[in-house]
Amino acid sequence: MQLANIHIANLDRERTPYEECFPWRPLWDEARIICGEKALVSGAAESPTSLKYPTGLFDAGTAETLHDGGSIANAAQDEGQLDRPEDLSIAVEFKFLVPYRPHGAAETDDCHRHPPVATADTIRSAAAMSDADRQRLQDHAFRAIAATIRACGGQEAISALEMQQQQRQQSRPLSAYWATHWLVKRSNSAEPSATHPHYGDWIWVPVEINSPKLCWADHAGTSETIRTVLRALHARHRIETNYSCEVHVHVGRRDGRRLTLPSLQRLAALCWLAEPVLRGVKDPRSPNFVHKYTWSSPLRERSRLASELRKHRQPHQSLEMRAIRRILASTSHVELGRLMTGEGRPYRRLGFNFYSLVKETLSEAERTELETVECRFLEGTMCEDVILGWLQIFGCLVQNTLASAPKRNVEKRPDLMLPLLSLLEQTGQCLATTETFVGLMEDLGIDRSSSDPVLAIIHRARPASTGTESLFAMGDNSLRPQV
């Protein structure tokens, strides 16, 4: 196995609370046992601060030397393609509900909250509404929302019905809209909660909005565009969210090509390790915690990789190292995609979604996937600060695993995995506390103003996370190692 030198912080200095969570030295001792290798220290054997680590964890076995800042030109060659931060696009999907009050229905205080609940003038009863009435109301709502987005200035938006009409007239494929238009259509998952006081007497329109492909490198411009659209929607339309409404984030290349296999392998490995921390946003009390309404199950429970590790137990080898080695052993996009997806329709798109990688195995009718990777397990919010923070988190997760990231990010890449790997190796679980989340955010280069709104979601979902107690105390067994 090739080894690369990784220079880490001086272990003799006073450690931060975050670093105290991750005992470095036992990780190396454990790794020696797992790999059956002698401890190798860069330079003098007695040096405690410069350690050797398997290159394969980070660059799929290439000859890159992180400590020496070696060339990364050979790290990712997909027909000469390299992945750079400026090549990335990012897009977001919002799912929510827009309520309407039937004509003549009694008004309540809820009706007059700003913005007020609109009235469906041609419908007198939610219970007696025909399918044709429902379809007309949905088309009206989608057109109104698209008009709101267009009014933001510089934005193109189109409703599902308008797009279908254009496609018939112009033979324009769906993919032609992805780069330019906000798409407004029906959400297949969003539905009102049976406990809502107006569950039966209001008419609920389930909405999904897909943003166009936005430029990841232009953080300020992309954030401002999304913030402007969200504020306009909240100002003009009554928006309700619950556990059946998710926010999905897509990251891919602006030119529409796939990310290279080495980039995707590193991303898959980091998603595997970071999943327990990031899934802290899932509320164990949510009716959708077991994914009754949406497809966003954990990689560590439902992927073929998890099944393979369960089936072929190796008690004397590390679970996490076995998982990472298996990911890095994949020889094609399709093989990696199959590893990171599950069996059966509910599990083909997991919380970290790599399903687009298996497009070659699908029929022509099924090939509707964007050439992206997706994060799809944040639920129940249309808060702009939370959504923008979540975009930043997943975008940085991808950027820091690119095959040709800037040297400063390449050198930080081990720091993204080692603390998570250390804790998983030592405890058999990842303690998704405030310290671990904040530490991961720091390693990703995300400032507190962006990450704190997401941390607040974790605190509300799992009160134990405010201290050092594991989030698993709330009973989320799906995040425990399943082997």
C-alpha positions as CSV (number, residue, x, y, z in Angstrom):
1,M,0.0,0.0,0.0
2,Q,1.3,3.4,-0.9
3,L,1.9,5.8,2.0
4,A,1.8,9.6,2.0
5,N,3.2,11.9,4.7
6,I,0.6,13.9,6.5
7,H,1.7,16.7,8.8
8,I,-0.8,17.2,11.6
9,A,-1.0,19.6,14.5
10,N,1.5,19.2,17.3
11,L,-0.1,16.8,19.7
12,D,1.8,18.2,22.7
13,R,0.1,21.5,22.7
14,E,-3.1,22.2,24.6
15,R,-6.0,20.8,22.7
16,T,-9.4,22.4,21.9
17,P,-12.6,20.7,23.1
18,Y,-13.1,19.5,19.6
19,E,-9.7,17.9,19.4
20,E,-10.3,16.2,22.7
21,C,-13.2,14.3,21.1
22,F,-10.8,12.7,18.6
23,P,-7.9,10.7,20.2
24,W,-5.3,10.6,17.4
25,R,-2.7,8.3,18.8
26,P,-5.1,5.3,19.4
27,L,-6.2,5.6,15.8
28,W,-2.7,4.9,14.5
29,D,-2.3,2.0,17.0
30,E,-5.6,0.5,15.8
31,A,-4.6,1.0,12.2
32,R,-1.4,-0.9,12.7
33,I,-3.4,-3.8,14.1
34,I,-5.9,-3.7,11.3
35,C,-3.4,-3.4,8.5
36,G,-0.8,-5.7,10.0
37,E,1.7,-3.0,9.3
38,K,4.5,-1.5,11.4
39,A,4.1,2.1,12.6
40,L,5.9,4.3,10.1
41,V,6.8,7.8,11.1
42,S,8.0,10.4,8.6
43,G,11.6,11.3,9.3
44,A,12.8,10.4,12.8
45,A,10.9,7.5,14.3
46,E,10.4,9.5,17.6
47,S,8.6,12.4,16.0
48,P,5.0,12.5,17.4
49,T,3.7,15.1,14.9
50,S,4.4,13.8,11.4
51,L,2.6,10.6,10.6
52,K,2.2,8.3,7.6
53,Y,-1.3,7.5,6.4
54,P,-2.5,5.3,3.5
55,T,-2.7,7.5,0.3
56,G,-5.6,5.4,-0.9
57,L,-8.0,6.9,1.6
58,F,-7.7,10.2,-0.2
59,D,-6.7,9.8,-3.8
60,A,-7.5,6.3,-4.9
61,G,-4.0,5.1,-4.9
62,T,-2.3,7.8,-7.0
63,A,1.3,8.9,-6.3
64,E,0.3,12.2,-4.8
65,T,2.3,13.2,-1.7
66,L,0.3,15.5,0.5
67,H,3.1,16.5,2.8
68,D,5.3,17.5,-0.1
69,G,2.5,19.2,-2.1
70,G,3.2,16.8,-5.0
71,S,1.5,17.1,-8.3
72,I,-2.1,16.2,-8.5
73,A,-2.3,16.2,-12.3
74,N,-2.6,12.4,-12.3
75,A,-5.1,12.2,-9.5
76,A,-8.2,12.3,-11.7
77,Q,-8.1,11.6,-15.4
78,D,-11.5,10.9,-16.9
79,E,-10.6,11.4,-20.6
80,G,-8.3,14.3,-19.5
81,Q,-11.0,15.9,-17.3
82,L,-10.1,17.5,-14.0
83,D,-12.6,18.7,-11.4
84,R,-12.1,22.2,-10.0
85,P,-14.2,24.3,-7.7
86,E,-15.0,26.8,-10.5
87,D,-16.4,23.9,-12.5
88,L,-19.1,23.2,-10.0
89,S,-22.8,24.0,-10.2
90,I,-25.3,23.8,-7.4
91,A,-29.1,23.7,-7.4
92,V,-31.8,23.3,-4.8
93,E,-35.2,21.8,-4.6
94,F,-37.8,23.2,-2.2
95,K,-41.0,21.3,-1.2
96,F,-43.8,23.0,0.6
97,L,-47.6,23.4,0.8
98,V,-49.8,26.3,-0.3
99,P,-53.2,26.3,1.4
100,Y,-56.4,27.8,-0.1
101,R,-59.7,28.5,1.6
102,P,-62.9,27.4,-0.2
103,H,-65.2,30.2,-1.2
104,G,-67.6,31.0,1.6
105,A,-65.6,29.1,4.3
106,A,-65.5,30.7,7.7
107,E,-62.5,32.9,8.4
108,T,-60.2,32.3,11.3
109,D,-57.3,34.1,12.8
110,D,-55.0,31.8,10.9
111,C,-56.5,33.0,7.6
112,H,-55.2,36.6,8.2
113,R,-51.6,35.8,9.2
114,H,-49.4,37.5,6.6
115,P,-49.6,36.6,3.9
116,P,-53.2,35.6,4.2
117,V,-54.6,32.3,3.0
118,A,-55.9,32.9,-0.6
119,T,-59.5,32.0,-1.5
120,A,-60.4,29.4,-4.2
121,D,-63.3,31.3,-5.6
122,T,-64.7,28.4,-7.7
123,I,-64.5,25.8,-5.0
124,R,-67.0,25.7,-2.2
125,S,-65.9,22.6,-0.3
126,A,-62.6,20.8,0.0
127,A,-64.4,17.5,0.5
128,A,-66.6,17.9,-2.6
129,M,-63.9,19.2,-4.9
130,S,-63.5,17.3,-8.2
131,D,-60.2,16.1,-9.7
132,A,-60.7,18.7,-12.4
133,D,-61.1,21.5,-9.9
134,R,-58.0,20.3,-8.0
135,Q,-56.0,20.3,-11.2
136,R,-57.1,23.8,-12.2
137,L,-56.3,25.1,-8.7
138,Q,-52.8,23.5,-8.9
139,D,-52.1,25.0,-12.3
140,H,-53.2,28.4,-11.0
141,A,-51.0,28.1,-8.0
142,F,-47.9,27.0,-10.0
143,R,-48.4,29.9,-12.5
144,A,-48.7,32.4,-9.7
145,I,-45.5,31.1,-8.0
146,A,-43.6,31.2,-11.3
147,A,-44.8,34.8,-11.8
148,T,-43.5,35.7,-8.3
149,I,-40.1,34.3,-9.1
150,R,-39.9,36.1,-12.5
151,A,-40.8,39.3,-10.7
152,C,-37.5,39.0,-8.7
153,G,-35.6,40.4,-11.7
154,G,-33.2,38.4,-13.9
155,Q,-34.9,35.1,-13.1
156,E,-36.7,32.8,-15.5
157,A,-39.4,30.6,-14.1
158,I,-42.0,28.3,-15.6
159,S,-44.8,26.1,-14.3
160,A,-45.2,22.4,-15.1
161,L,-48.1,23.0,-17.5
162,E,-46.4,25.9,-19.3
163,M,-43.3,23.7,-19.7
164,Q,-45.3,20.8,-21.1
165,Q,-47.0,23.2,-23.6
166,Q,-43.6,24.5,-24.7
167,Q,-42.2,21.1,-25.1
168,R,-45.0,20.0,-27.4
169,Q,-44.7,23.1,-29.5
170,Q,-40.9,23.3,-29.7
171,S,-39.8,19.7,-29.1
172,R,-37.7,21.1,-26.2
173,P,-36.3,18.5,-23.8
174,L,-36.6,18.9,-20.0
175,S,-32.8,19.2,-19.7
176,A,-32.9,22.4,-21.8
177,Y,-34.6,24.2,-18.8
178,W,-32.2,23.0,-16.1
179,A,-29.6,25.7,-16.7
180,T,-31.9,28.6,-17.0
181,H,-35.3,28.2,-15.3
182,W,-36.8,27.8,-11.9
183,L,-39.3,24.9,-12.4
184,V,-42.6,24.9,-10.5
185,K,-44.5,21.7,-10.3
186,R,-46.4,19.3,-8.1
187,S,-44.6,17.7,-5.1
188,N,-45.2,14.0,-4.8
189,S,-44.4,13.8,-1.1
190,A,-45.8,17.0,0.5
191,E,-49.1,16.6,2.3
192,P,-50.7,18.4,5.2
193,S,-50.3,16.9,8.7
194,A,-53.5,15.3,10.0
195,T,-53.0,17.3,13.2
196,H,-53.1,20.6,11.4
197,P,-56.3,22.5,12.6
198,H,-57.4,23.1,9.0
199,Y,-56.4,19.7,7.7
200,G,-59.9,18.9,6.4
201,D,-61.3,22.3,5.5
202,W,-58.5,24.0,3.6
203,I,-57.4,22.9,0.1
204,W,-53.7,22.0,0.1
205,V,-51.5,22.4,-3.0
206,P,-48.2,20.5,-2.8
207,V,-45.5,22.4,-4.5
208,E,-41.9,21.6,-5.6
209,I,-39.6,24.3,-7.0
210,N,-36.3,23.3,-8.7
211,S,-33.8,26.1,-9.1
212,P,-31.6,26.4,-12.2
213,K,-28.0,25.3,-12.1
214,L,-26.2,28.1,-10.2
215,C,-22.5,28.8,-10.0
216,W,-20.9,27.4,-6.9
217,A,-17.8,29.6,-7.1
218,D,-20.0,32.7,-7.0
219,H,-21.0,32.1,-3.4
220,A,-22.3,35.6,-2.8
221,G,-24.3,35.9,-6.1
222,T,-25.8,32.4,-5.7
223,S,-26.8,33.0,-2.1
224,E,-28.3,36.3,-2.9
225,T,-30.4,34.8,-5.8
226,I,-31.8,32.1,-3.5
227,R,-32.4,34.5,-0.7
228,T,-34.3,36.9,-3.0
229,V,-36.5,34.2,-4.3
230,L,-37.3,32.8,-0.9
231,R,-38.2,36.2,0.5
232,A,-40.4,36.9,-2.5
233,L,-42.2,33.6,-2.0
234,H,-42.8,34.2,1.7
235,A,-44.0,37.7,1.0
236,R,-46.6,36.8,-1.7
237,H,-47.7,33.3,-0.8
238,R,-48.9,31.5,2.3
239,I,-46.3,28.7,2.8
240,E,-46.6,25.8,5.2
241,T,-44.0,23.1,5.8
242,N,-43.9,19.8,7.8
243,Y,-42.0,16.5,7.9
244,S,-43.2,15.6,4.3
245,C,-41.5,18.6,2.8
246,E,-37.7,18.3,2.1
247,V,-34.9,20.5,0.8
248,H,-32.7,18.7,-1.7
249,V,-29.3,20.0,-2.8
250,H,-27.7,18.9,-6.1
251,V,-24.0,19.5,-6.9
252,G,-22.5,18.7,-10.3
253,R,-20.4,20.2,-13.1
254,R,-21.6,23.3,-14.9
255,D,-20.7,21.7,-18.3
256,G,-23.1,18.8,-17.6
257,R,-20.4,16.2,-17.4
258,R,-20.0,13.8,-14.5
259,L,-17.5,14.4,-11.8
260,T,-14.5,12.2,-12.2
261,L,-14.4,8.8,-10.5
262,P,-11.6,9.7,-8.0
263,S,-13.6,12.8,-6.9
264,L,-16.7,10.8,-6.5
265,Q,-14.9,8.0,-4.6
266,R,-13.5,10.5,-2.1
267,L,-17.0,12.1,-1.8
268,A,-18.6,8.8,-1.2
269,A,-16.0,7.9,1.5
270,L,-16.5,11.3,3.3
271,C,-20.3,11.0,3.1
272,W,-20.1,7.5,4.6
273,L,-18.0,8.9,7.5
274,A,-19.9,12.2,8.0
275,E,-23.4,10.9,7.6
276,P,-24.0,10.3,11.4
277,V,-23.1,13.9,12.2
278,L,-25.0,15.5,9.4
279,R,-28.1,13.4,9.9
280,G,-28.4,15.0,13.3
281,V,-30.9,17.3,11.5
282,K,-33.4,14.4,11.4
283,D,-35.8,14.6,14.3
284,P,-36.4,11.1,15.8
285,R,-39.9,12.2,16.7
286,S,-40.8,13.1,13.1
287,P,-43.4,10.9,11.3
288,N,-40.9,10.8,8.4
289,F,-38.0,9.6,10.5
290,V,-38.3,6.1,9.0
291,H,-38.8,7.7,5.5
292,K,-42.5,7.0,5.2
293,Y,-43.0,10.0,3.0
294,T,-39.7,10.6,1.2
295,W,-36.8,8.5,0.0
296,S,-33.7,9.6,2.0
297,S,-32.6,6.6,4.1
298,P,-29.1,6.4,5.5
299,L,-26.2,5.1,3.4
300,R,-24.9,3.2,6.4
301,E,-28.1,1.2,6.7
302,R,-29.6,0.8,3.2
303,S,-26.8,1.0,0.6
304,R,-25.5,-2.1,-1.2
305,L,-22.2,-1.2,0.4
306,A,-23.7,-1.6,3.9
307,S,-25.4,-4.9,2.8
308,E,-22.1,-6.2,1.5
309,L,-20.2,-5.3,4.7
310,R,-23.0,-7.0,6.8
311,K,-22.9,-10.1,4.6
312,H,-19.1,-10.5,4.6
313,R,-18.1,-9.8,8.2
314,Q,-14.5,-9.6,9.0
315,P,-14.3,-9.3,12.8
316,H,-10.6,-8.5,12.8
317,Q,-10.8,-5.7,10.4
318,S,-12.1,-2.2,10.8
319,L,-15.6,-1.5,9.5
320,E,-14.8,2.0,8.4
321,M,-11.6,1.0,6.7
322,R,-13.3,-1.8,5.0
323,A,-16.0,0.5,3.7
324,I,-13.5,3.1,2.5
325,R,-11.3,0.5,0.8
326,R,-14.4,-1.0,-1.0
327,I,-15.4,2.4,-2.2
328,L,-11.9,3.1,-3.5
329,A,-11.8,-0.3,-5.2
330,S,-14.7,0.6,-7.5
331,T,-13.5,0.7,-11.1
332,S,-16.3,2.6,-12.8
333,H,-19.1,5.2,-12.1
334,V,-21.7,2.4,-12.4
335,E,-20.0,0.2,-9.9
336,L,-19.6,3.1,-7.4
337,G,-23.2,4.1,-8.0
338,R,-24.5,0.6,-7.3
339,L,-22.4,0.5,-4.1
340,M,-23.9,3.8,-2.8
341,T,-27.5,3.0,-3.7
342,G,-29.8,0.3,-2.3
343,E,-32.0,-2.5,-3.5
344,G,-35.6,-1.6,-4.4
345,R,-37.3,1.6,-5.4
346,P,-37.5,3.2,-1.9
347,Y,-33.7,2.8,-1.5
348,R,-32.4,3.7,-5.0
349,R,-32.2,7.3,-3.8
350,L,-30.7,7.5,-0.4
351,G,-30.0,10.5,1.8
352,F,-26.8,11.0,0.0
353,N,-27.9,10.2,-3.5
354,F,-25.5,8.7,-6.1
355,Y,-28.3,7.2,-8.3
356,S,-27.3,9.2,-11.3
357,L,-24.2,7.2,-11.6
358,V,-26.1,4.1,-12.7
359,K,-28.0,5.7,-15.6
360,E,-26.3,3.4,-18.1
361,T,-28.2,0.5,-16.5
362,L,-31.6,2.2,-16.8
363,S,-34.1,2.2,-19.7
364,E,-34.4,5.4,-21.8
365,A,-37.6,6.4,-20.1
366,E,-36.0,6.2,-16.7
367,R,-33.0,8.4,-17.6
368,T,-34.3,11.6,-16.1
369,E,-31.5,12.0,-13.5
370,L,-29.2,15.0,-13.5
371,E,-25.5,14.3,-13.6
372,T,-25.2,15.3,-10.0
373,V,-24.8,14.0,-6.5
374,E,-27.6,15.0,-4.1
375,C,-28.2,15.5,-0.4
376,R,-31.8,15.0,0.4
377,F,-32.6,14.5,4.1
378,L,-33.2,18.1,5.4
379,E,-36.9,18.4,6.1
380,G,-39.6,20.7,7.3
381,T,-38.1,24.1,6.5
382,M,-38.3,27.1,4.1
383,C,-36.1,29.2,6.4
384,E,-33.6,31.1,4.2
385,D,-30.7,30.9,6.7
386,V,-31.1,27.2,7.2
387,I,-31.3,26.5,3.5
388,L,-28.4,28.6,2.6
389,G,-26.3,27.1,5.4
390,W,-27.2,23.6,4.2
391,L,-26.2,24.5,0.6
392,Q,-22.9,25.7,1.9
393,I,-22.3,22.5,3.9
394,F,-23.0,20.1,1.0
395,G,-21.2,22.3,-1.5
396,C,-18.1,22.5,0.7
397,L,-18.3,18.7,1.3
398,V,-18.1,18.2,-2.5
399,Q,-15.5,20.9,-3.1
400,N,-13.1,19.5,-0.5
401,T,-13.1,16.1,-2.2
402,L,-12.4,17.3,-5.8
403,A,-9.7,15.5,-7.7
404,S,-7.9,18.8,-8.4
405,A,-8.9,21.0,-5.4
406,P,-6.4,23.8,-4.6
407,K,-3.3,22.8,-2.7
408,R,-4.6,24.2,0.6
409,N,-7.7,22.1,0.3
410,V,-5.8,19.0,-0.7
411,E,-3.7,19.4,2.4
412,K,-6.8,19.8,4.5
413,R,-8.5,16.8,3.0
414,P,-7.2,14.3,5.6
415,D,-8.5,16.6,8.4
416,L,-12.0,16.1,7.0
417,M,-11.9,12.3,7.4
418,L,-9.5,11.6,10.2
419,P,-11.5,13.0,13.2
420,L,-14.6,11.1,12.0
421,L,-12.7,8.0,11.3
422,S,-10.9,8.2,14.6
423,L,-14.2,8.5,16.6
424,L,-15.9,5.8,14.6
425,E,-13.0,3.5,15.1
426,Q,-12.8,4.1,18.8
427,T,-16.4,4.1,19.8
428,G,-18.3,2.2,17.0
429,Q,-20.4,5.3,16.6
430,C,-20.1,9.0,15.8
431,L,-21.0,11.3,18.6
432,A,-23.0,14.0,16.8
433,T,-22.6,16.6,19.5
434,T,-22.2,20.4,19.2
435,E,-18.4,19.9,19.3
436,T,-18.3,17.3,16.5
437,F,-20.6,19.3,14.2
438,V,-18.8,22.6,14.8
439,G,-15.4,20.9,14.3
440,L,-16.6,19.4,11.0
441,M,-17.8,22.8,9.9
442,E,-14.4,24.3,10.7
443,D,-12.6,21.7,8.7
444,L,-14.9,22.3,5.8
445,G,-14.1,26.0,6.0
446,I,-17.7,27.1,6.9
447,D,-18.1,30.1,9.1
448,R,-20.4,30.0,12.1
449,S,-22.9,32.5,10.6
450,S,-23.6,29.9,7.9
451,S,-23.6,26.7,10.1
452,D,-25.3,28.0,13.2
453,P,-28.8,28.0,11.7
454,V,-28.3,24.3,10.9
455,L,-26.9,23.6,14.3
456,A,-30.0,25.1,15.8
457,I,-32.1,22.6,13.8
458,I,-30.0,19.8,15.3
459,H,-30.5,21.2,18.8
460,R,-34.3,21.3,18.4
461,A,-34.4,17.9,16.9
462,R,-32.2,16.3,19.4
463,P,-31.7,18.1,22.7
464,A,-29.0,15.8,23.8
465,S,-26.7,17.2,21.1
466,T,-26.2,20.5,23.1
467,G,-23.8,18.7,25.4
468,T,-21.4,15.8,24.9
469,E,-24.0,13.1,25.0
470,S,-24.4,11.2,21.7
471,L,-27.4,11.9,19.5
472,F,-27.9,8.1,19.5
473,A,-29.3,8.6,23.0
474,M,-32.4,9.7,21.1
475,G,-32.7,6.3,19.6
476,D,-31.6,6.8,16.0
477,N,-30.4,3.2,15.5
478,S,-30.2,3.7,11.7
479,L,-27.0,5.7,12.3
480,R,-25.2,2.9,14.2
481,P,-22.9,0.7,12.3
482,Q,-25.1,-2.0,10.9
483,V,-22.4,-4.8,10.7
